[in-house]
């Protein structure tokens, strides 16, 4: 009887340290002046019951943060809260056999102003698809990194109208 009670208490205490939750709502673009001057500080990631590896949230946050540092290089600090609703990755076997496949992430990203009690300055519900990269990349590539980087690039384009990287071998996403 004591063990379930302790687990309940531990669960409640661990949620006190959880990342802020995305509020949701209609899309909301950043004001033009803020899109020009914003930078992104902390990236918070929450997920529902998605089909993802245990390290998904950390890989996702790192890749998105890397993209944000390349496209939101102003001086006005915003925080980024992302709730990932769905993750779909191309199967390695299918990609090896056919040379085709696609990764998909459905998420809502909110840029909030920590100076104004986390007021939502921009909200972007995104569905991002990334090519698996053919047979070799589909089998050996880091699927989470490819999909996460594609999400970061899409968010940069949606919020700041900037592509953080030019296409090429240094970039895991096409186009």
ChimeraX attribute file (.defattr): number of C-alpha atoms within 10 A of each C-alpha:
attribute: neighborCount
match mode: 1-to-1
recipient: residues
	/A:1	5
	/A:2	6
	/A:3	8
	/A:4	9
	/A:5	10
	/A:6	11
	/A:7	11
	/A:8	11
	/A:9	11
	/A:10	11
	/A:11	11
	/A:12	11
	/A:13	11
	/A:14	10
	/A:15	9
	/A:16	9
	/A:17	8
	/A:18	11
	/A:19	13
	/A:20	15
	/A:21	14
	/A:22	21
	/A:23	12
	/A:24	14
	/A:25	10
	/A:26	9
	/A:27	14
	/A:28	15
	/A:29	16
	/A:30	20
	/A:31	11
	/A:32	10
	/A:33	8
	/A:34	18
	/A:35	20
	/A:36	18
	/A:37	14
	/A:38	21
	/A:39	22
	/A:40	21
	/A:41	16
	/A:42	14
	/A:43	20
	/A:44	22
	/A:45	22
	/A:46	17
	/A:47	17
	/A:48	9
	/A:49	9
	/A:50	12
	/A:51	13
	/A:52	14
	/A:53	9
	/A:54	8
	/A:55	9
	/A:56	18
	/A:57	18
	/A:58	13
	/A:59	16
	/A:60	24
	/A:61	22
	/A:62	17
	/A:63	21
	/A:64	25
	/A:65	22
	/A:66	15
	/A:67	23
	/A:68	24
	/A:69	15
	/A:70	16
	/A:71	26
	/A:72	25
	/A:73	15
	/A:74	14
	/A:75	12
	/A:76	16
	/A:77	20
	/A:78	24
	/A:79	20
	/A:80	28
	/A:81	24
	/A:82	25
	/A:83	21
	/A:84	22
	/A:85	16
	/A:86	16
	/A:87	21
	/A:88	17
	/A:89	21
	/A:90	18
	/A:91	16
	/A:92	20
	/A:93	13
	/A:94	14
	/A:95	20
	/A:96	17
	/A:97	12
	/A:98	10
	/A:99	17
	/A:100	17
	/A:101	20
	/A:102	18
	/A:103	21
	/A:104	20
	/A:105	21
	/A:106	17
	/A:107	21
	/A:108	21
	/A:109	25
	/A:110	30
	/A:111	27
	/A:112	21
	/A:113	19
	/A:114	15
	/A:115	11
	/A:116	9
	/A:117	8
	/A:118	15
	/A:119	13
	/A:120	21
	/A:121	18
	/A:122	21
	/A:123	25
	/A:124	22
	/A:125	20
	/A:126	17
	/A:127	15
	/A:128	19
	/A:129	19
	/A:130	23
	/A:131	21
	/A:132	29
	/A:133	21
	/A:134	17
	/A:135	19
	/A:136	13
	/A:137	18
	/A:138	25
	/A:139	20
	/A:140	10
	/A:141	16
	/A:142	12
	/A:143	24
	/A:144	22
	/A:145	18
	/A:146	24
	/A:147	28
	/A:148	29
	/A:149	25
	/A:150	27
	/A:151	26
	/A:152	25
	/A:153	24
	/A:154	23
	/A:155	25
	/A:156	21
	/A:157	14
	/A:158	18
	/A:159	24
	/A:160	21
	/A:161	14
	/A:162	16
	/A:163	19
	/A:164	20
	/A:165	14
	/A:166	11
	/A:167	12
	/A:168	10
	/A:169	8
	/A:170	8
	/A:171	13
	/A:172	22
	/A:173	23
	/A:174	14
	/A:175	11
